[in-house]
Amino acid sequence: MIPRLLEQLEQGRREFSWQELCEQLLPYPYSSIMRWKARAAAGLPLIEQAGPKKKEPINIQIIKARIESLDHGRRRTQGTTALYQEIADQISRRDLQELVREERKNRLEDMKRVQWLKAGMAWSMDTTEYGPLKTKITPLRDLGSKYQLPPPLVEPRENGQKIASYLDIQFRKHGPPMFIKRDWGSPLNCAEVDAVLENHRVLPLNSPPGYPQYNGSAERTMQDLQAELDRLQMEKMMAGAPLILEAQLATHNLNHRRLRSLNGSTPCHFHHDPKTRLWLQRPFRDRIFREIIEQYCQIAQCMPDRNRHRMDAAWRRLVESWLRCQGWIIVRENSQQKPNVSTDYNGFLSQN
């Protein structure tokens, strides 16, 4: 753009001076035009990158290798300042921060994905809002069968005590799972809920802060439920009915879809099939509960630097290791996954 602009100005000089052209025709100051003209005559770049000039040539591969060796969290990376002080003569702070953000994003995308092989082993729960009144809906989903346990909890607002009572009813009706995934900071994670989980010997798995993908099944449950509620309202199948009845019908419809991830079976069939359903009697549940808690206490005693996030991360790693030893889950890297396709099994190879 700038070389073409200089060429046009050269043609205009037949009638006007450089200063007249800059002041009357262009939004650029006279000094900038003169600087560009001098650089073009000397064969130099017309625009130079802002900031201090770097003395040494940049070796991007070495810098990327140094960035990979840093301690990357989900939101921040430790050691970035010290690294910049070492290579400040090769790269700007802004470019280094961009490379660090790219590496952190790549690591999040390559995190592990867990496939639950048995129904009744683990549930997930989360809360979404729906409708003009922003009514709170809390569905429960079995991770192995993708089965949404009816009915979902529908309340005007989130309340930890009501969620705890709802869980207690569902545990007694459907049988409690061994593990339940939930958000880290919400009414789902409160003293009343913890008391119900302990009473039924259910071990919680809290999502890491800032990483909702850890409980991705619950996120998918809420998306599917909202989409089905929208469809029911558009078709006016339950016009004027309370939202709780619409949510129950939507849950029923979702449980009777044929899913590709279940080899064409429905969540309802997979969940209630004795061959795929795992039932844990109370004595066995008590033994698992004590065994995992004891292992966790031993790990915590050996940790030199203990804080809430490190302790939660150690708990998740311990549970994952224990489940893999039982053969109840398969852990794969996302980078090894096939491209995402629709889980609906309807005869067409549709993609999301």
Secondary structure as UniProt FT lines:
FT   HELIX           2..12
FT   TURN            13..15
FT   HELIX           18..25
FT   HELIX           30..42
FT   HELIX           60..68
FT   STRAND          71..72
FT   STRAND          77..78
FT   HELIX           80..87
FT   TURN            88..90
FT   HELIX           93..109
FT   STRAND          112..116
FT   STRAND          122..125
FT   STRAND          128..130
FT   TURN            131..134
FT   STRAND          135..138
FT   STRAND          140..142
FT   TURN            143..145
FT   STRAND          153..155
FT   HELIX           160..174
FT   STRAND          179..182
FT   TURN            187..188
FT   HELIX           191..199
FT   TURN            200..201
FT   STRAND          203..206
FT   TURN            209..210
FT   HELIX           212..215
FT   HELIX           216..234
FT   TURN            235..240
FT   HELIX           243..255
FT   HELIX           260..262
FT   TURN            263..264
FT   HELIX           267..272
FT   TURN            274..276
FT   HELIX           282..302
FT   HELIX           308..326
FT   STRAND          329..333
FT   HELIX           334..336
//
